[in-house]
Amino acid sequence: MPSTHLPLRKDVPNELKWDLSLLYSDDQAMQADLAEITKLTAQLGDLKGHLGDSAQTLTQVLQASRDLDVKLEKAYVYAFLRRDSDTTDARANNLFGQAAQTLVQVQTQTAFIDPELLALPEGTLANWLTTSPALQEFAVEIKRMRLQRDHVLKTSEEALLNRLNRTLDSAEEIYNTLNDADLKFGQIKDEHGQWVELTHGNRSQYTESMDRSVRQAAVKAYAKPYHDLRNTFAQTFNSFVSSQNAQAEIRHYQSARQASLSPHQIDEQVYDTLVTTVNDHLDLAHRWYAIKQRALGISDFSQADLNVPLAGNDVMKTTFSQGKELTLAALAVLGDDYVKGLQTEFNQRWIDVAENKGKRSGGYQVSVYDGNPFILLNWTDKLYSTFVLANESGHAMHSWFSQHHQPAQYADAPIFLAEVASTFNENILTEYLLAKYQDDPQIQLYVLEESINGYIGSIFRQTQFAEFEHQAYQAEQAGQTLTADYLDQLSTELLHRYYGPQVSLLAGGASQSWAYVPHFYMNYYVYQYATSWAASSSLAQQVWTGQTGALDRYLGFLKSGSSKDPIETMQAAGIDMTGRAYLDQALKMFAERLDQIEDLLKHQK
């Protein structure tokens, strides 16, 4: 039998690993920085009680805090990436533990800054900002902090809460360890009758199989460990939600949702408008499932049939090298500077490509101001992986442009904006592929379905997750324990509503899909996939069609970081996210995709 097991980390070729020497030459160099960070933190702590002495002292504290954050970010990300490369590596886990402990120490010893700054009289601070150019650089940051004054605690209380941060957020680490290091899905038989190991990384290969028995086996095998450990996953999720609700209450927010959105100046109505608008258009999702059921000719259409491609799964296979070429070609529309950034990303090994034993599942990008962005992938030779590469490269270039045009305190864009840059790239890649293969109906069909899956996965599915998340938080806040039975019931009700009458649920674990989602441990994160996809689909259309000023507005968006509030930043890019028009427009474009694919299918008969 051929080898079907994941390689060990040491057996993955270097060219498929990220180059962490771009941050530190070795672990010892990173640990030396941790020692320096500890020393600098103590020096900054000596200024406790003196923020109100003068504009110069306040500036000194803010500059020192910023520089400390930059140094800590570099060390923490290095340890984070070492750990995620192989979550079974004891040395890497120990290194990450050291970094996490240093983070807690820094947060605890600098907890005096926010309360002291907020205690400054309005007139004094206004005068200092007017007369001190160096302090003026922090004006936006100071404004944001003061908008949250009702939620900042006394210095002693902030220090205590920061000391407990790692414990309060431990459920996320427990979930990630369980999900990435300990969970096993067993083996299934592939299309050739060979036994193969099912993993997070190759799951899609088998759930998209043209052989229905293979994809049914893959869906059931993937669900089984989540079902078997449903009570453990439920307790972990309950602990996380309870912690977030408690911290929101401690900080005098009305809810964890307000605590998550308010610091980024996102009105909760944005969330509610998303849920309402998507529910108004659920008929479009149901229409897609009906189209797919008819095209596949399956009377008992189920969850196991959702991902099988109508054009066949051997269409548009892409190696990592080919994926990079397609991404570069598609995004050339953004100009030379953007392409140069991508080439640097590809050539300097910012990307960890291949799946290995113990590696963190999924994909993400993390930026380092005093360095460069890094991307985690788990590559399969499916077109989907190229879309993931384009998506994460969108994050990377957003970070790259922002850090080259903003000071450190404004270089990191909030997630509400970051997901626009990533999904924008997916929409541009779709337009490029449809144009490139306009004379090939089979590839057209395949690419159109990828685009439709983007709308389904980013707008409909993430809004479904957002509903689930918010209802779970509200229930826990009202005193409900989030047991496995409760979460299964909540999830099943939403699945039925979002899938509609065409899709039947598989028995035996299907309702545990709530346990599959690591982003539930990021506290009101998922809704932003939906809002971002809706906004980026319009922006991408404007840039792709060459609308006057669209490219300049988009590049300005990439360079803006967090220098303005997110709603204002999006308005400057040409999208008003305070209403529902941008959502209705995106869903109109989705309906047009459905028209296109129906026309293709009609002509294939």
Secondary structure, DSSP 4 states (H G I P E B T S, - for coil): ----SPPPGGGS-GGGS--GGGT-SSHHHHHHHHHHHHHHHHHHHTTTT-TTS-HHHHHHHHHHHHHHHHHHHHHHHHHHHHHHH-TT-HHHHHHHHHHHHHHHHHHHHTTTHHHHHHHS-HHHHHHHHHH-HHHHTTHHHHHHHHHTGGG---HHHHHHHHHTHHHHTHHHHHHHHIIIII----EEE-TTS-EEE--TTTHHHHHT-SSHHHHHHHHHHHHHHHHHTHHHHHHHHHHHHHHHHHHHHHTT-S-HHHHHHGGGT--HHHHHHHHHHHHHTHHHHHHHHHHHHHHHT-TT-BGGGTTS-TT-TTTT---HHHHHHHHHHHHGGG-HHHHHHHHHHHHTT-EE-S--TTPPPS-EEE--TTS--EEE----SSHHHHHHHHHHHHHHHHHHHHHTTS-GGGTS--HHHHHHHHHHHHHHHHHHHHHHTTT-HHHHHHHHHHHHHHHIIIIIHHHHHHHHHHHHHHHHHTT----HHHHHHHHHHHHHHHH-TT-BPPTTTGGGGGGG-GGGGGSS-THHHHHHHHHHHHHHHHHHTT-TTHHHHHHHHHHHTTSS-HHHHHHHHT--TTSSHHHHHHHHHHHHHHHHHHHHHHHH-
